[in-house]
């Protein structure tokens, strides 16, 4: 016990620390459950292995845009730049 701190303050500090540790543990469990896709209940929900398709009957329709020759060349240059294969 700390000699210069009254007993009531020490009890309050112990309660506050206990509540803080409990809160931190519960937040860590919630974040871990959300991050790794762990099921919240009985474990019947499968984990997400890939991003679901966004087109098709359940998703929005796909869009198509015609590019000019200059736009296609600029896009190809950007892809080469991002890919690291700078070919001229």
N, C-alpha and C positions, 0 to 999 in steps of 0.2 A: 504494500500500500504506500501511496505517496503521503508523506507526513504533512505537507503544507496544503493539501487539497482536502476539503471536507468529504465525509463519507457519502453524502447524498450526491455530490458532483461525481464521485468515482462510480457510483451505481449508474448514474445517468450516462456517463461516458461508456461504461460497459454495455448498456442497452443500445446506445447509439451505434457503437462498433458492431454489435451483433446484428442489428438491423441492416447496417450498411453492407456487411459481408454477405448476408442472406440475399439482399437485393442484387449485389454484383454477381453472385453465383447464378441466380435466376436469369439475369440478363445474358450472361455468357451461354447458358443452356438454350435460351431462345434464339440467340444469334447463331449458334452452332446448328440448331435444328433447321433454321431458315436457310443458312448457307449451304448445307450439305443435302438439303431436301429430305431430311429424315421425317418419317410420318409422325403426325401428332397423336394419332390414336392407336389403333390395333396393329398397324404395320401392313395393311393390305394395299396401300397406295404404292405403285412402283416408282422408282427414282427416275428422274428425267435424264435420259442419256444423250439427247440431241435436241436441237431447236425444232419444234413442230413445223410442218410445212404451212406456209401462209397463203398459198393459192389452192384452188379447188373448190368443192362445193361449200366447205365450211369457212373459207377465207375470202378475202377481197379478190376481185378479178385482177389478173396480171396486166401490166401495161407495156406497151411497145412504143419506142420513139425511134424514128429514123434519123440517123446522123449523117452529116455531110462528110465528104472525103477528108476535109481539114479536121473536123471534129474526131473522126475515127483515128487519124494519124496522131492527133494530140493525146487521145485516150491511150493508144498503143504506146506512145512515149512515156506516159505516166505509169502505165503498168510495168514497162521495162525498168523504169526508175525505181519503182517500189519493189520490184522483184530482185533488183541488184544485178541484172544481166543487161548492162548498158551496151547494146549492139547498135552500130551505126550503119 
